[in-house]
Structures are given as structure tokens and as C-alpha cells.
Amino acid sequence: MDSNVINKIMGYLLLAVGLLIIALPLFYAYNIFTGMSLPYEIFKNEKPDASGQNANPQDVQKQAENAVAKILPVALIYKTLNLISIAVLLSVFIFGGAQISKIGVWLIKSRQA
């Protein structure tokens, strides 16, 4: 086979794979947005052991947790962290798919003399 034909076949294959890599995360994000599926739980909401208790004055981390728990619900913090991490992961996949598609388009357009 001619190398130009092989380049075009590989280009179309890479273009299709790249578009698939872009489409799947978008479909997953759409399902999360419409409520048809739940996002993966990367950060687990572990039940704090009596957040209302007075913390040891030397335990700065426990005091900070108690102060934050009084202002924001813990479930909201974990849900926000999960959604942000899923969005970052999906955007990495979309960027990678775009780069693969870009290589495919470059192979399709390339001409050998």
C-alpha cells in the first residue's frame, strides 16, 4: 500500500478515537448534570466523631474542623470536592481526545511529494 493511503487511514482512525474520547466524558457529564447518574465518590464523607465536643487546645486541626463544620455543612464540602475532581478528570480526557484528533487531522491533511 502507498504510505499516503496508510497515513489517511491512520488519520481517520485517530480522528474517530479522539472524538470518542471527547464524546464519552461529555456524555458522562451530561448524565451527572441531568441527574441520571451520580458522580464517583473520590472523597468519602466519613462521620466526624462528635464535632460539637470541645477539642483539645493543642489540637489545632480538630479546632479548624469544628470551625468549618459550623459554617459549612460537611456534606456540601465533600460534594463540591467530588464534583471539582470529576470535572478536572473529565477535562483531562477531553483535552487528550482533542490532541489525538488533532494528530489525526494532521495525518489526513499531510501530502507526500
N, CA, C and O atoms as CSV, one atom per row, in Angstrom:
chain,resi,resn,atom,element,x,y,z
A,1,MET,N,N,0.830,-1.188,0.000
A,1,MET,CA,C,0.000,0.000,0.000
A,1,MET,C,C,0.871,1.246,0.000
A,1,MET,O,O,2.005,1.238,0.479
A,2,ASP,N,N,0.326,2.285,-0.535
A,2,ASP,CA,C,1.012,3.573,-0.584
A,2,ASP,C,C,1.030,4.182,0.819
A,2,ASP,O,O,0.056,4.064,1.563
A,3,SER,N,N,2.122,4.823,1.172
A,3,SER,CA,C,2.232,5.402,2.519
A,3,SER,C,C,1.241,6.540,2.728
A,3,SER,O,O,0.841,6.807,3.861
A,4,ASN,N,N,0.839,7.214,1.654
A,4,ASN,CA,C,-0.152,8.276,1.762
A,4,ASN,C,C,-1.511,7.695,2.175
A,4,ASN,O,O,-2.243,8.301,2.958
A,5,VAL,N,N,-1.833,6.514,1.638
A,5,VAL,CA,C,-3.095,5.849,1.994
A,5,VAL,C,C,-3.054,5.395,3.451
A,5,VAL,O,O,-4.045,5.510,4.172
A,6,ILE,N,N,-1.917,4.885,3.875
A,6,ILE,CA,C,-1.767,4.449,5.268
A,6,ILE,C,C,-1.902,5.643,6.210
A,6,ILE,O,O,-2.539,5.544,7.259
A,7,ASN,N,N,-1.299,6.775,5.831
A,7,ASN,CA,C,-1.427,7.990,6.649
A,7,ASN,C,C,-2.886,8.408,6.773
A,7,ASN,O,O,-3.332,8.787,7.856
A,8,LYS,N,N,-3.627,8.345,5.682
A,8,LYS,CA,C,-5.028,8.753,5.717
A,8,LYS,C,C,-5.859,7.789,6.560
A,8,LYS,O,O,-6.729,8.222,7.316
A,9,ILE,N,N,-5.600,6.491,6.438
A,9,ILE,CA,C,-6.331,5.510,7.249
A,9,ILE,C,C,-6.034,5.725,8.725
A,9,ILE,O,O,-6.950,5.737,9.549
A,10,MET,N,N,-4.762,5.894,9.064
A,10,MET,CA,C,-4.392,6.156,10.460
A,10,MET,C,C,-4.973,7.481,10.941
A,10,MET,O,O,-5.385,7.600,12.095
A,11,GLY,N,N,-5.005,8.473,10.062
A,11,GLY,CA,C,-5.571,9.768,10.421
A,11,GLY,C,C,-7.049,9.663,10.754
A,11,GLY,O,O,-7.506,10.203,11.762
A,12,TYR,N,N,-7.801,8.962,9.899
A,12,TYR,CA,C,-9.231,8.794,10.174
A,12,TYR,C,C,-9.466,7.959,11.436
A,12,TYR,O,O,-10.402,8.222,12.190
A,13,LEU,N,N,-8.620,6.962,11.660
A,13,LEU,CA,C,-8.737,6.145,12.862
A,13,LEU,C,C,-8.464,6.988,14.120
A,13,LEU,O,O,-9.210,6.912,15.097
A,14,LEU,N,N,-7.403,7.780,14.088
A,14,LEU,CA,C,-7.088,8.646,15.233
A,14,LEU,C,C,-8.160,9.711,15.438
A,14,LEU,O,O,-8.488,10.053,16.574
A,15,LEU,N,N,-8.702,10.230,14.354
A,15,LEU,CA,C,-9.775,11.210,14.471
A,15,LEU,C,C,-10.995,10.595,15.142
A,15,LEU,O,O,-11.602,11.218,16.012
A,16,ALA,N,N,-11.357,9.383,14.749
A,16,ALA,CA,C,-12.518,8.708,15.343
A,16,ALA,C,C,-12.276,8.393,16.820
A,16,ALA,O,O,-13.163,8.590,17.650
A,17,VAL,N,N,-11.085,7.908,17.148
A,17,VAL,CA,C,-10.759,7.595,18.549
A,17,VAL,C,C,-10.768,8.870,19.389
A,17,VAL,O,O,-11.300,8.879,20.499
A,18,GLY,N,N,-10.188,9.936,18.869
A,18,GLY,CA,C,-10.168,11.204,19.597
A,18,GLY,C,C,-11.565,11.751,19.849
A,18,GLY,O,O,-11.861,12.235,20.942
A,19,LEU,N,N,-12.423,11.674,18.837
A,19,LEU,CA,C,-13.801,12.151,19.014
A,19,LEU,C,C,-14.558,11.288,20.010
A,19,LEU,O,O,-15.393,11.794,20.760
A,20,LEU,N,N,-14.271,9.981,20.024
A,20,LEU,CA,C,-14.904,9.098,21.008
A,20,LEU,C,C,-14.434,9.428,22.421
A,20,LEU,O,O,-15.221,9.428,23.367
A,21,ILE,N,N,-13.132,9.711,22.548
A,21,ILE,CA,C,-12.586,10.082,23.861
A,21,ILE,C,C,-13.177,11.414,24.328
A,21,ILE,O,O,-13.301,11.635,25.533
A,22,ILE,N,N,-13.538,12.286,23.420
A,22,ILE,CA,C,-14.183,13.546,23.787
A,22,ILE,C,C,-15.650,13.319,24.121
A,22,ILE,O,O,-16.163,13.898,25.079
A,23,ALA,N,N,-16.330,12.486,23.345
A,23,ALA,CA,C,-17.777,12.313,23.495
A,23,ALA,C,C,-18.155,11.574,24.782
A,23,ALA,O,O,-19.154,11.919,25.414
A,24,LEU,N,N,-17.383,10.578,25.176
A,24,LEU,CA,C,-17.749,9.805,26.368
A,24,LEU,C,C,-17.733,10.638,27.653
A,24,LEU,O,O,-18.693,10.559,28.419
A,25,PRO,N,N,-16.692,11.431,27.927
A,25,PRO,CA,C,-16.754,12.278,29.120
A,25,PRO,C,C,-17.871,13.323,29.063
A,25,PRO,O,O,-18.479,13.642,30.085
A,26,LEU,N,N,-18.138,13.854,27.870
A,26,LEU,CA,C,-19.240,14.811,27.753
A,26,LEU,C,C,-20.581,14.147,28.062
A,26,LEU,O,O,-21.441,14.745,28.708
A,27,PHE,N,N,-20.754,12.911,27.598
A,27,PHE,CA,C,-21.980,12.167,27.882
A,27,PHE,C,C,-22.103,11.884,29.377
A,27,PHE,O,O,-23.191,11.992,29.944
A,28,TYR,N,N,-20.989,11.522,30.017
A,28,TYR,CA,C,-20.997,11.268,31.455
A,28,TYR,C,C,-21.319,12.546,32.228
A,28,TYR,O,O,-22.095,12.512,33.182
A,29,ALA,N,N,-20.733,13.665,31.826
A,29,ALA,CA,C,-21.016,14.946,32.485
A,29,ALA,C,C,-22.476,15.339,32.292
A,29,ALA,O,O,-23.101,15.870,33.211
A,30,TYR,N,N,-23.026,15.084,31.104
A,30,TYR,CA,C,-24.445,15.362,30.849
A,30,TYR,C,C,-25.332,14.517,31.749
A,30,TYR,O,O,-26.330,15.013,32.272
A,31,ASN,N,N,-24.988,13.253,31.937
A,31,ASN,CA,C,-25.772,12.390,32.824
A,31,ASN,C,C,-25.715,12.859,34.266
A,31,ASN,O,O,-26.714,12.771,34.981
A,32,ILE,N,N,-24.580,13.349,34.704
A,32,ILE,CA,C,-24.474,13.889,36.063
A,32,ILE,C,C,-25.315,15.157,36.177
A,32,ILE,O,O,-26.027,15.352,37.162
A,33,PHE,N,N,-25.228,16.014,35.167
A,33,PHE,CA,C,-25.947,17.289,35.193
A,33,PHE,C,C,-27.458,17.081,35.211
A,33,PHE,O,O,-28.171,17.806,35.904
A,34,THR,N,N,-27.955,16.099,34.457
A,34,THR,CA,C,-29.393,15.846,34.401
A,34,THR,C,C,-29.873,14.964,35.538
A,34,THR,O,O,-31.080,14.778,35.697
A,35,GLY,N,N,-28.964,14.415,36.336
A,35,GLY,CA,C,-29.355,13.602,37.472
A,35,GLY,C,C,-29.599,12.141,37.142
A,35,GLY,O,O,-30.116,11.405,37.982
A,36,MET,N,N,-29.243,11.700,35.946
A,36,MET,CA,C,-29.442,10.301,35.574
A,36,MET,C,C,-28.389,9.390,36.214
A,36,MET,O,O,-28.629,8.192,36.363
A,37,SER,N,N,-27.245,9.927,36.588
A,37,SER,CA,C,-26.231,9.144,37.291
A,37,SER,C,C,-25.552,10.033,38.327
A,37,SER,O,O,-25.565,11.260,38.224
A,38,LEU,N,N,-24.965,9.391,39.313
A,38,LEU,CA,C,-24.257,10.112,40.362
A,38,LEU,C,C,-22.762,10.133,40.052
A,38,LEU,O,O,-22.242,9.183,39.469
A,39,PRO,N,N,-22.068,11.201,40.434
A,39,PRO,CA,C,-20.616,11.225,40.206
A,39,PRO,C,C,-19.923,10.227,41.134
A,39,PRO,O,O,-20.448,9.874,42.191
A,40,TYR,N,N,-18.743,9.781,40.724
A,40,TYR,CA,C,-17.969,8.890,41.569
A,40,TYR,C,C,-17.600,9.614,42.850
A,40,TYR,O,O,-17.374,10.824,42.852
A,41,GLU,N,N,-17.542,8.863,43.938
A,41,GLU,CA,C,-17.167,9.440,45.217
A,41,GLU,C,C,-15.678,9.242,45.424
A,41,GLU,O,O,-15.242,8.185,45.879
A,42,ILE,N,N,-14.906,10.249,45.092
A,42,ILE,CA,C,-13.464,10.184,45.286
A,42,ILE,C,C,-13.136,10.518,46.737
A,42,ILE,O,O,-12.305,9.862,47.364
A,43,PHE,N,N,-13.797,11.544,47.262
A,43,PHE,CA,C,-13.643,11.920,48.667
A,43,PHE,C,C,-14.849,11.387,49.421
A,43,PHE,O,O,-15.986,11.739,49.107
A,44,LYS,N,N,-14.610,10.548,50.405
A,44,LYS,CA,C,-15.686,9.936,51.180
A,44,LYS,C,C,-16.026,10.821,52.372
A,44,LYS,O,O,-15.153,11.407,53.011
A,45,ASN,N,N,-17.317,10.897,52.645
A,45,ASN,CA,C,-17.788,11.658,53.794
A,45,ASN,C,C,-17.804,10.738,55.003
A,45,ASN,O,O,-18.763,10.001,55.229
A,46,GLU,N,N,-16.728,10.793,55.775
A,46,GLU,CA,C,-16.649,9.989,56.985
A,46,GLU,C,C,-17.281,10.769,58.118
A,46,GLU,O,O,-17.069,11.974,58.259
A,47,LYS,N,N,-18.042,10.083,58.903
A,47,LYS,CA,C,-18.750,10.738,60.007
A,47,LYS,C,C,-17.749,11.227,61.052
A,47,LYS,O,O,-16.967,10.438,61.583
A,48,PRO,N,N,-17.772,12.524,61.346
A,48,PRO,CA,C,-16.869,13.019,62.392
A,48,PRO,C,C,-17.340,12.537,63.756
A,48,PRO,O,O,-18.538,12.371,63.985
A,49,ASP,N,N,-16.414,12.320,64.637
A,49,ASP,CA,C,-16.752,11.840,65.976
A,49,ASP,C,C,-17.094,13.015,66.875
A,49,ASP,O,O,-16.216,13.615,67.496
A,50,ALA,N,N,-18.375,13.334,66.938
A,50,ALA,CA,C,-18.935,14.377,67.807
A,50,ALA,C,C,-18.248,15.714,67.579
A,50,ALA,O,O,-17.394,16.128,68.363
A,51,SER,N,N,-18.627,16.380,66.504
A,51,SER,CA,C,-17.998,17.653,66.168
A,51,SER,C,C,-18.345,18.749,67.170
A,51,SER,O,O,-17.670,19.777,67.215
A,52,GLY,N,N,-19.375,18.547,67.965
A,52,GLY,CA,C,-19.761,19.545,68.957
A,52,GLY,C,C,-18.907,19.518,70.198
A,52,GLY,O,O,-18.979,20.435,71.017
A,53,GLN,N,N,-18.091,18.475,70.359
A,53,GLN,CA,C,-17.255,18.375,71.549
A,53,GLN,C,C,-16.149,19.421,71.522
A,53,GLN,O,O,-15.690,19.839,70.459
A,54,ASN,N,N,-15.739,19.827,72.699
A,54,ASN,CA,C,-14.625,20.767,72.776
A,54,ASN,C,C,-13.338,20.027,72.445
A,54,ASN,O,O,-13.064,18.957,72.989
A,55,ALA,N,N,-12.573,20.596,71.568
A,55,ALA,CA,C,-11.317,19.977,71.166
A,55,ALA,C,C,-10.216,20.383,72.132
A,55,ALA,O,O,-10.306,21.409,72.806
A,56,ASN,N,N,-9.196,19.576,72.184
A,56,ASN,CA,C,-8.025,19.860,72.985
A,56,ASN,C,C,-7.384,21.144,72.469
A,56,ASN,O,O,-7.234,21.291,71.256
A,57,PRO,N,N,-7.005,22.067,73.323
A,57,PRO,CA,C,-6.424,23.328,72.846
A,57,PRO,C,C,-5.178,23.137,71.980
A,57,PRO,O,O,-4.872,23.988,71.144
A,58,GLN,N,N,-4.458,22.033,72.171
A,58,GLN,CA,C,-3.267,21.802,71.362
A,58,GLN,C,C,-3.617,21.186,70.000
A,58,GLN,O,O,-2.779,21.174,69.099
A,59,ASP,N,N,-4.833,20.679,69.845
A,59,ASP,CA,C,-5.237,20.021,68.599
A,59,ASP,C,C,-5.827,21.067,67.643
A,59,ASP,O,O,-7.041,21.261,67.589
A,60,VAL,N,N,-4.953,21.727,66.903
A,60,VAL,CA,C,-5.349,22.816,66.014
A,60,VAL,C,C,-6.202,22.296,64.863
A,60,VAL,O,O,-7.148,22.962,64.442
A,61,GLN,N,N,-5.879,21.125,64.359
A,61,GLN,CA,C,-6.636,20.573,63.237
A,61,GLN,C,C,-8.081,20.303,63.637
A,61,GLN,O,O,-8.996,20.581,62.861
A,62,LYS,N,N,-8.301,19.771,64.819
A,62,LYS,CA,C,-9.656,19.489,65.292
A,62,LYS,C,C,-10.433,20.792,65.495
A,62,LYS,O,O,-11.628,20.855,65.206
A,63,GLN,N,N,-9.768,21.812,65.983
A,63,GLN,CA,C,-10.428,23.106,66.152
A,63,GLN,C,C,-10.825,23.697,64.805
A,63,GLN,O,O,-11.911,24.260,64.670
A,64,ALA,N,N,-9.949,23.573,63.807
A,64,ALA,CA,C,-10.259,24.091,62.470
A,64,ALA,C,C,-11.429,23.320,61.862
A,64,ALA,O,O,-12.299,23.917,61.228
A,65,GLU,N,N,-11.457,22.001,62.048
A,65,GLU,CA,C,-12.563,21.197,61.530
A,65,GLU,C,C,-13.881,21.610,62.177
A,65,GLU,O,O,-14.900,21.718,61.496
A,66,ASN,N,N,-13.866,21.839,63.475
A,66,ASN,CA,C,-15.085,22.254,64.167
A,66,ASN,C,C,-15.563,23.624,63.691
A,66,ASN,O,O,-16.764,23.849,63.545
A,67,ALA,N,N,-14.621,24.539,63.448
A,67,ALA,CA,C,-14.992,25.876,62.992
A,67,ALA,C,C,-15.595,25.826,61.596
A,67,ALA,O,O,-16.586,26.503,61.323
A,68,VAL,N,N,-15.002,25.027,60.705
A,68,VAL,CA,C,-15.515,24.912,59.341
A,68,VAL,C,C,-16.864,24.205,59.339
A,68,VAL,O,O,-17.753,24.575,58.571
A,69,ALA,N,N,-17.030,23.186,60.193
A,69,ALA,CA,C,-18.287,22.429,60.248
A,69,ALA,C,C,-19.435,23.309,60.722
A,69,ALA,O,O,-20.587,23.069,60.361
A,70,LYS,N,N,-19.139,24.319,61.522
A,70,LYS,CA,C,-20.191,25.222,61.987
A,70,LYS,C,C,-20.649,26.163,60.880
A,70,LYS,O,O,-21.810,26.570,60.852
A,71,ILE,N,N,-19.743,26.511,59.968
A,71,ILE,CA,C,-20.072,27.453,58.892
A,71,ILE,C,C,-20.683,26.734,57.695
A,71,ILE,O,O,-21.739,27.133,57.205
A,72,LEU,N,N,-20.031,25.683,57.225
A,72,LEU,CA,C,-20.474,24.949,56.036
A,72,LEU,C,C,-20.825,23.513,56.412
A,72,LEU,O,O,-20.138,22.904,57.232
A,73,PRO,N,N,-21.876,22.971,55.827
A,73,PRO,CA,C,-22.167,21.558,56.057
A,73,PRO,C,C,-21.056,20.689,55.461
A,73,PRO,O,O,-20.555,20.967,54.372
A,74,VAL,N,N,-20.686,19.651,56.180
A,74,VAL,CA,C,-19.594,18.783,55.741
A,74,VAL,C,C,-19.957,18.083,54.431
A,74,VAL,O,O,-19.098,17.896,53.570
A,75,ALA,N,N,-21.219,17.700,54.278
A,75,ALA,CA,C,-21.643,17.014,53.056
A,75,ALA,C,C,-21.456,17.920,51.833
A,75,ALA,O,O,-21.100,17.441,50.757
A,76,LEU,N,N,-21.691,19.210,51.993
A,76,LEU,CA,C,-21.519,20.151,50.888
A,76,LEU,C,C,-20.055,20.250,50.479
A,76,LEU,O,O,-19.744,20.334,49.291
A,77,ILE,N,N,-19.168,20.242,51.446
A,77,ILE,CA,C,-17.730,20.321,51.151
A,77,ILE,C,C,-17.288,19.096,50.362
A,77,ILE,O,O,-16.582,19.220,49.361
A,78,TYR,N,N,-17.702,17.916,50.811
A,78,TYR,CA,C,-17.310,16.697,50.114
A,78,TYR,C,C,-17.933,16.614,48.721
A,78,TYR,O,O,-17.281,16.166,47.778
A,79,LYS,N,N,-19.174,17.037,48.587
A,79,LYS,CA,C,-19.823,17.012,47.282
A,79,LYS,C,C,-19.119,17.967,46.315
A,79,LYS,O,O,-18.922,17.636,45.146
A,80,THR,N,N,-18.744,19.142,46.800
A,80,THR,CA,C,-18.023,20.109,45.969
A,80,THR,C,C,-16.659,19.575,45.555
A,80,THR,O,O,-16.266,19.712,44.397
A,81,LEU,N,N,-15.936,18.969,46.488
A,81,LEU,CA,C,-14.631,18.390,46.156
A,81,LEU,C,C,-14.766,17.274,45.120
A,81,LEU,O,O,-13.949,17.173,44.204
A,82,ASN,N,N,-15.796,16.438,45.265
A,82,ASN,CA,C,-16.013,15.364,44.296
A,82,ASN,C,C,-16.332,15.920,42.914
A,82,ASN,O,O,-15.790,15.444,41.916
A,83,LEU,N,N,-17.203,16.918,42.845
A,83,LEU,CA,C,-17.565,17.486,41.549
A,83,LEU,C,C,-16.378,18.187,40.882
A,83,LEU,O,O,-16.205,18.096,39.666
A,84,ILE,N,N,-15.573,18.877,41.667
A,84,ILE,CA,C,-14.388,19.545,41.112
A,84,ILE,C,C,-13.391,18.515,40.586
A,84,ILE,O,O,-12.838,18.683,39.498
A,85,SER,N,N,-13.160,17.451,41.355
A,85,SER,CA,C,-12.200,16.435,40.907
A,85,SER,C,C,-12.695,15.706,39.664
A,85,SER,O,O,-11.896,15.396,38.780
A,86,ILE,N,N,-13.995,15.425,39.575
A,86,ILE,CA,C,-14.551,14.793,38.380
A,86,ILE,C,C,-14.426,15.745,37.183
A,86,ILE,O,O,-14.096,15.310,36.080
A,87,ALA,N,N,-14.685,17.028,37.394
A,87,ALA,CA,C,-14.579,17.997,36.298
A,87,ALA,C,C,-13.141,18.095,35.788
A,87,ALA,O,O,-12.919,18.189,34.581
A,88,VAL,N,N,-12.177,18.074,36.683
A,88,VAL,CA,C,-10.778,18.125,36.269
A,88,VAL,C,C,-10.417,16.867,35.485
A,88,VAL,O,O,-9.758,16.949,34.449
A,89,LEU,N,N,-10.843,15.710,35.971
A,89,LEU,CA,C,-10.549,14.461,35.278
A,89,LEU,C,C,-11.198,14.422,33.893
A,89,LEU,O,O,-10.563,14.010,32.923
A,90,LEU,N,N,-12.450,14.845,33.800
A,90,LEU,CA,C,-13.124,14.856,32.502
A,90,LEU,C,C,-12.468,15.845,31.544
A,90,LEU,O,O,-12.370,15.571,30.348
A,91,SER,N,N,-12.019,16.984,32.051
A,91,SER,CA,C,-11.365,17.951,31.171
A,91,SER,C,C,-10.022,17.427,30.671
A,91,SER,O,O,-9.611,17.758,29.559
A,92,VAL,N,N,-9.330,16.612,31.473
A,92,VAL,CA,C,-8.079,15.999,31.010
A,92,VAL,C,C,-8.373,15.035,29.868
A,92,VAL,O,O,-7.650,15.011,28.872
A,93,PHE,N,N,-9.434,14.238,30.009
A,93,PHE,CA,C,-9.804,13.323,28.928
A,93,PHE,C,C,-10.194,14.087,27.663
A,93,PHE,O,O,-9.806,13.702,26.560
A,94,ILE,N,N,-10.955,15.160,27.821
A,94,ILE,CA,C,-11.373,15.944,26.654
A,94,ILE,C,C,-10.154,16.572,25.966
A,94,ILE,O,O,-10.072,16.588,24.738
A,95,PHE,N,N,-9.221,17.082,26.752
A,95,PHE,CA,C,-8.004,17.659,26.175
A,95,PHE,C,C,-7.193,16.596,25.441
A,95,PHE,O,O,-6.688,16.845,24.347
A,96,GLY,N,N,-7.068,15.418,26.038
A,96,GLY,CA,C,-6.338,14.335,25.389
A,96,GLY,C,C,-6.999,13.901,24.097
A,96,GLY,O,O,-6.315,13.658,23.102
A,97,GLY,N,N,-8.323,13.801,24.096
A,97,GLY,CA,C,-9.045,13.446,22.881
A,97,GLY,C,C,-8.861,14.489,21.788
A,97,GLY,O,O,-8.747,14.156,20.609
A,98,ALA,N,N,-8.834,15.742,22.188
A,98,ALA,CA,C,-8.614,16.815,21.206
A,98,ALA,C,C,-7.223,16.711,20.588
A,98,ALA,O,O,-7.057,16.936,19.389
A,99,GLN,N,N,-6.236,16.375,21.392
A,99,GLN,CA,C,-4.875,16.252,20.861
A,99,GLN,C,C,-4.759,15.058,19.922
A,99,GLN,O,O,-4.082,15.138,18.898
A,100,ILE,N,N,-5.422,13.942,20.266
A,100,ILE,CA,C,-5.404,12.773,19.386
A,100,ILE,C,C,-6.101,13.097,18.068
A,100,ILE,O,O,-5.617,12.728,16.998
A,101,SER,N,N,-7.234,13.786,18.145
A,101,SER,CA,C,-7.941,14.180,16.923
A,101,SER,C,C,-7.110,15.135,16.086
A,101,SER,O,O,-7.136,15.073,14.857
A,102,LYS,N,N,-6.379,16.009,16.738
A,102,LYS,CA,C,-5.522,16.961,16.029
A,102,LYS,C,C,-4.437,16.229,15.240
A,102,LYS,O,O,-4.128,16.605,14.109
A,103,ILE,N,N,-3.862,15.190,15.832
A,103,ILE,CA,C,-2.864,14.383,15.121
A,103,ILE,C,C,-3.513,13.680,13.930
A,103,ILE,O,O,-2.927,13.594,12.851
A,104,GLY,N,N,-4.738,13.176,14.144
A,104,GLY,CA,C,-5.448,12.531,13.047
A,104,GLY,C,C,-5.719,13.466,11.891
A,104,GLY,O,O,-5.528,13.096,10.733
A,105,VAL,N,N,-6.161,14.670,12.191
A,105,VAL,CA,C,-6.407,15.656,11.128
A,105,VAL,C,C,-5.106,16.016,10.427
A,105,VAL,O,O,-5.093,16.199,9.210
A,106,TRP,N,N,-4.022,16.118,11.166
A,106,TRP,CA,C,-2.730,16.418,10.559
A,106,TRP,C,C,-2.320,15.314,9.601
A,106,TRP,O,O,-1.790,15.589,8.524
A,107,LEU,N,N,-2.567,14.038,9.995
A,107,LEU,CA,C,-2.226,12.920,9.114
A,107,LEU,C,C,-3.101,12.905,7.856
A,107,LEU,O,O,-2.631,12.577,6.767
A,108,ILE,N,N,-4.386,13.265,8.022
A,108,ILE,CA,C,-5.280,13.289,6.864
A,108,ILE,C,C,-4.854,14.365,5.876
A,108,ILE,O,O,-4.874,14.145,4.665
A,109,LYS,N,N,-4.470,15.522,6.387
A,109,LYS,CA,C,-4.100,16.642,5.522
A,109,LYS,C,C,-2.708,16.516,4.914
A,109,LYS,O,O,-2.404,17.163,3.912
A,110,SER,N,N,-1.859,15.681,5.521
A,110,SER,CA,C,-0.471,15.630,5.050
A,110,SER,C,C,-0.406,15.033,3.644
A,110,SER,O,O,-1.121,14.089,3.306
A,111,ARG,N,N,0.473,15.619,2.845
A,111,ARG,CA,C,0.675,15.154,1.470
A,111,ARG,C,C,2.158,14.804,1.326
A,111,ARG,O,O,3.037,15.536,1.780
A,112,GLN,N,N,2.397,13.706,0.704
A,112,GLN,CA,C,3.792,13.344,0.458
A,112,GLN,C,C,4.148,13.669,-0.992
A,112,GLN,O,O,3.366,13.425,-1.911
A,113,ALA,N,N,5.315,14.210,-1.169
A,113,ALA,CA,C,5.748,14.589,-2.522
A,113,ALA,C,C,6.347,13.421,-3.247
A,113,ALA,O,O,6.765,13.557,-4.397
